[in-house]
Amino acid sequence: MKWTGWVVNALRSRPQQRPKLGQVIAARSEDSVRDYPSAGLTPSGLASILREADSGSLSTAMQLFEEMEEKDAHLYAVANTRRLALTGLEWQVTSASELRKGLDNVLADEAASYCREVLGGLESLDEVLQHLSLAIGRNIAIAEMVWDVSEGALRLRDVAAVDFGRIVFDALDRPRILTQEEPQDGIDLPRNKFIVHTPHNVSGHPQRGGLLRVTAMAYLAKHLALKDWMIFAEVFGMPVRIARYEPSATADEKRELLTMLQSLGSNAAGIFSRAVELQIIEANRGTAGPPYERLVEFLNREMSKAWLGQTLTTDVAGEKGSLAATQVHETVRRDVLVDDIRKEGRTIRRDLLGPLARLRFGPDVPVPYFRRTLRSSRSLTELVDVLDVAVNQLGARVPASWAHDALAIPEAGEREAVLSGATD
C-alpha cells in the first residue's frame, strides 16, 4: 500500500514512537497463585488492604475483589448485569469524518476502514473487551498490543489481557507492570504498546472510585451477618429438649437420662420411665425472628444502587412500586450504560485506534471512533410511529440501514424475493 513507505521511514526516524515487537508480558507461574484475603477478614483488615492499594501495591486488593464476586451471588449478579449490558452490544468503528467537519474525508475513511479490518481480524478482541470491562469494578484493566512486521509494514497481530496481579503504581500513581526482570517495581508502559482502561479515575488516584472498592464494606458487613445468621440457625434452630427427674434419682440414672436426650438429636426417639417428665420447646416460638435477613436485604440493595443506580430491576420481593417507578429505574440504568459506552470508546480510541491509525497513515490522520450500537428502548410500535412522523411529515433523512437495524429487519439482497406492501 502507498502508506507502507511512510510507516517504515517513520519507525526509523521516530524511535520513541516505535512499539516493541512481540509480547513483552510473558506468562509467569506466579500468575496462577492466589491467596485468600477474604478469609477471616475484619474491618481493620479491609482498611489495611485498601491502604496498601493506595500505596501502589494492588495484588492483595485485586485478589480480594476477585473473591468478593466469587463468594457473593448478589454482587456477582449485579456486576455481570452491568458489564454484560456493555459487552453484549455490537461494536463498530466510525470514521472521524462522520462526527467532525472540516477533515480530510478520504484519509479519515481510509483510516477507519483499515482499523475496522484489523480489529475484525483479531480473534481475541471480544475476550479482551470483556477483560477491560472488569475495570468497571476494579477501576483499572490493562491489555498488551502484540505487534510484528510483515512485508515491511507494522502489523497488530494480537491483543493480550494482562493479569491484575501484575499491576503496580509508582510514586506518581502511574501504572507499571511486573515482569521476570522487574518483579518488585515493574516496568514503565511503553508507548503505543498497552491499552489502559480506568473508567472511574475522577479523583486523581486510579484505585479510588472502583465499584468493588465502593461495595467492599457492604460485602464485609453482609459476610459477617451471614456468618452470625448461620451460627444463630445452628444454636437456636433446633428445638430445646428438657427432661425433669425425681430428686431421688441416682447419678447413674441422671447420666443415662442425659445420654437419652443427646440421642434424641439424631434418633428423635427415646425411652423414659414414668418418673421422668420430658418437654420439647420449639425455638423462637411466639417471638420475632432475628434481624439478619433484613440486614442482608438492605446490604444487597446498597450493592444494587452502587452498580446499577437503582434496585427495582434486580429486587422486587417485598417492595411496593409502580410501573412508572420501574421505568424510571430502567432509565437510570440506561444512563449508566451510556456512560460506560462513552468511557470504553474513549479508551479504545486513545490507546488502540490511535496507534493503529497514526503508525499506518502518519501523525496527522483523523483517528476513527470506537462505538457501541445502543439498542432503542422504545417498543416497535412506538418506533414505527416516530419513523412515520419523521420521514412522512417532517421530511427527515433517515438512513435505511439504521431503520432496518432498529426494527430488526434484515436488508434484502439484490436477487432476494421481498414482500410487497399495500398499494394505494
Residue, then its C-alpha position, 0 to 999 in steps of 0.5 A: m500500500k502507498w502508506t507502507g513507505w511512510v510507516v517504515n521511514a517513520l519507525r526509523s526516524r521516530p524511535q520513541q514512537r516505535p512499539k516493541l515487537g512481540q509480547v513483552i508480558a510473558a506468562r509467569s507461574e506466579d500468575s496462577v497463585r492466589d491467596y485468600p484475603s477474604a478469609g477471616l477478614t475484619p474491618s481493620g483488615l479491609a482498611s489495611i488492604l485498601r491502604e496498601a492499594d493506595s500505596g501502589s501495591l494492588s495484588t492483595a486488593m485485586q485478589l480480594f475483589e476477585e473473591m468478593e464476586e466469587k463468594d457473593a451471588h448478589l454482587y456477582a449478579v449485579a456486576n455481570t448485569r452491568r458489564l454484560a449490558l456493555t459487552g453484549l452490544e455490537w461494536q463498530v468503528t466510525s470514521a472521524s469524518e462522520l462526527r467532525k467537519g472540516l477533515d480530510n474525508v478520504l484519509a479519515d475513511e481510509a483510516a477507519s476502514y483499515c482499523r475496522e479490518v484489523l480489529g475484525g481480524l483479531e480473534s481475541l478482541d471480544e475476550v479482551l473487551q470483556h477483560l477491560s470491562l472488569a475495570i468497571g469494578r476494579n477501576i483499572a484493566i490493562a491489555e498488551m498490543v502484540w505487534d510484528v512486521s510483515e512485508g515491511a509494514l507494522r502489523l497488530r497481530d494480537v491483543a493480550a489481557v494482562d493479569f491484575g496481579r501484575i499491576v503496580f503504581d509508582a510514586l506518581d500513581r502511574p501504572r507499571i507492570l511486573t515482569q521476570e526482570e522487574p518483579q518488585d517495581g515493574i516496568d514503565l508502559p511503553r508507548n503505543k504498546f498497552i491499552v489502559h482502561t480506568p473508567h472511574n479515575v475522577s479523583g486523581h488516584p486510579q484505585r479510588g472510585g472502583l465499584l468493588r472498592v465502593t461495595a467492599m464494606a457492604y460485602l464485609a458487613k453482609h459476610l459477617a451477618l451471614k456468618d452470625w445468621m448461620i451460627f444463630a440457625e445452628v444454636f437456636g434452630m433446633p428445638v430445646r429438649i428438657a427432661r425433669y427427674e425425681p430428686s431421688a434419682t441416682a447419678d447413674e440414672k441422671r447420666e443415662l437420662l442425659t445420654m437419652l436426650q443427646s440421642l434424641g438429636s439424631n434418633a428423635a426417639g427415646i425411652f423414659s420411665r414414668a418418673v421422668e417428665l420430658q418437654i420439647i420447646e420449639a425455638n423462637r416460638g411466639t417471638a420475632g425472628p432475628p434481624y439478619e435477613r433484613l440486614v442482608e436485604f438492605l446490604n444487597r440493595e446498597m450493592s444494587k444502587a452502587w452498580l446499577g443506580q437503582t434496585l427495582t430491576t434486580d429486587v422486587a420481593g417485598e417492595k411496593g412500586s409502580l410501573a412508572a417507578t420501574q421505568v424510571h429505574e430502567t432509565v437510570r440504568r440506561d444512563v449508566l450504560v451510556d456512560d460506560i459506552r462513552k468511557e470504553g470508546r474513549t479508551i479504545r480510541r486513545d490507546l488502540l485506534g490511535p496507534l493503529a491509525r497514526l503508525r499506518f497513515g502518519p501523525d496527522v490522520p483523523v483517528p476513527y471512533f470506537r462505538r457501541t450500537l445502543r439498542s432503542s428502548r422504545s417498543l416497535t410500535e412506538l418506533v414505527d410511529v416516530l419513523d412515520v412522523a419523521v420521514n412522512q411529515l417532517g421530511a427527515r433523512v433517515p438512513a435505511s440501514w439504521a431503520h432496518d437495524a432498529l426494527a430488526i429487519p434484515e436488508a434484502g439482497e439484490r436477487e432476494a424475493v421481498l414482500s410487497g406492501a399495500t398499494d394505494 
